[in-house]
Amino acid sequence: MRTRSVVSTVTAFTLALTVTLLPAGPAAADTALDSCYDSTTPQHQDPAAWPAPGNQQTTWASPISIIHGDTFRVRAQGSVNIDLWGTTKSIAGELPAAPSTGGWPAPGAPRYALIARVTTGSMWVKKTSRIYGPSSWFPVGTDSGCMLFSSNGDPAPHLVFTFNDTNLGDNGGGAGVVVRQWF
């Protein structure tokens, strides 16, 4: 009986010590990218969707600057008319992906999808696991997923949106875009 009492006391002591020494839960997000992954409240979010017309390139009117290490997630909805006859496509785009020939701005991305680029620096896009340099278009669609901006102190980077179409001039419609930014 006495052995059982000693074992119970040692077990209780060990359990109490373990609970005291281990952290209570996961650590808080350490980086802006971690915050995006964890879906924490961003430091900036557009208060309402703003229009990205289907027939032009539109620069995001960021109320704050974009710097190295900032993380973005873009959500959008809408449709784009791709010709004068009224053919309508989802801003998510469609497959097959745009070929590397024929003037598609983002080869390898879904045709007619909402796409974006940075004017300086580069953007790593989680959903493609690729880095896109300045002026290289990357897919956004209806949800970009988390994207990490990198820079060597390049001046005044901008985030620009358009559609993966060989001829924007005959387009109509567009997307309502909301940008979230963690820093």
N, C-alpha and C positions, 0 to 999 in steps of 0.2 A: 504494500500500500504506500509506503514512504517513497519508493522509487517513482511511482506514478505521480505523486505530489511534486517531486523535484522536477520531473520532466515537464509537467504542466506549467510550473513557474518559469522554467527556462524558455519554453515555447512562447509564453505570454510576453516575457521580457524581450525576446528576439523580435516578435511581431511588433511590439511598441517601438523598439529602436528602428526597425525598418520603415515604419510609417513616418516616424519623425525625420529620418534622414533623406527619404525620397521626395522629389518635388511633387506638389499637389496635382499638377496637370501639365499639359504641353506648354512650352514657352511661347510668349507672344511673338508675332511676326517680326523678323529682324530687318527685312528689306521691303521696299515697295513691291517687288515681285511676289514675295511671300504674302503680303497683304492682299494682293489681287487674287492669288491662289486661294486664300482663306475667305475671300469675299467680305473683307472688312469694309467699313465705310471709307470711301475715298476722300482725299483732301479736297478734290474738286470733282463736281459732276455738273454737266450742263443742266440748267433748271428745267428746260423743255427741249423737245426734239427740234432741231433746226433743219432747213431744207438743203439737200444736195441735189440740184437739178440734174436730170439725166443727160443733158446736152452740153455740159461744161465741167471744168475742174473747179472745185470749191475748196478754198483754204479755211481750215477751222479757225474761228476767231477766238483763240485762247485768251482768257482774261489774265492768265499767269504765264510765265515763261516756261519753256521746255528745257530741262537740263539733263545731263548724264545721270542715269540711274532711275529716271522717271519711268513708271509703268502705266500702260494704258489698256483699257478694254472698251471697245466700241460696240454698241448695239444699234441696230437700224431696222426699219421696216419700210415697205413700199414696193413699187414695181416700176420698171422702166419700159417705155415704148421704144422699140429699137429701129423702127422704120416709119415711113410716111403712111403705110397701110394700117397702122395700129397694132402690129404684133407686140404683145406684152410679155415681158419676162420678169421673173422674181429677182430681187436684188441678191438673193442667195446664189444666183447663177445656175448654170446647167452644164452637164457633161455631154459630150467629151470635153475635156479641158482645152483651153485655147492652145493652138500649135505655136511653135517658135517662128513660123513664117506667116506672112499675111498681114502684118501690122497690128497684131493684138498687143496692147500695152503690158499685159501680165501673162506671158506664156506659161502654161502649166496650171494656171488658176481657172476656175470655172468661167465659162463664157458669160458675159453680161452681168457678172457679179459686181457689187460695190467693192472697189479697191482703194488703196491709199498708198501714200509714199511720204517720206520725210525729205526735206530739201537739203539738209546737211546731216552729218552723222549717219547712224544706221539704226535699224529696228530689227530685233530678234522677235520672231513670231512663233509662239508655242505650237500652234496647230499645224505648222509646216516644218517646225524645227530648223528654220533657216534664218540667216541674217540677210537683210536687204539694205544695200548701201543707198546713198543719196540718189534720188530720182528713180530707184527701182520700185516698181509697183508690187504690192503684196495684197493677198485676198483679205477682205473684211467680211463680206456677206451680211448676214443678219446678226452675227456675233463673232467678233474677231478673236475671242479668247484673250488671254493675257499676252501683252507685248512689251518688251523692254527696250528703251531708247538708250543708245550709247553715243558718246561724243568725246572728242578731244578738245573741247572748248570752242567748237565751231560756232560762228556767229548766228544768232537768231534763227534757229530751226523752226520750220513750220510743218504741220501735218495737212496734207492735201488729199482730197477725195475725188473720185470720178468712177466711171464704169468700164469694165473690161469689154470694150466694143471697138471695132475697127473704124467706125464712123459715128462720132458723137453728134455731128451736125443734123442728123435727121431724127434724133431722139427726143422724147418727151417724158413726162413723169419724173420719177426720182425717188429719193429716200428721205425719211425723217431720221436724223442721226443724233445719238446721245453719246458723248465722250465722257468717260470716267478716267481720272488721273490720280495716281498715288505717287508720293514723293517722300 
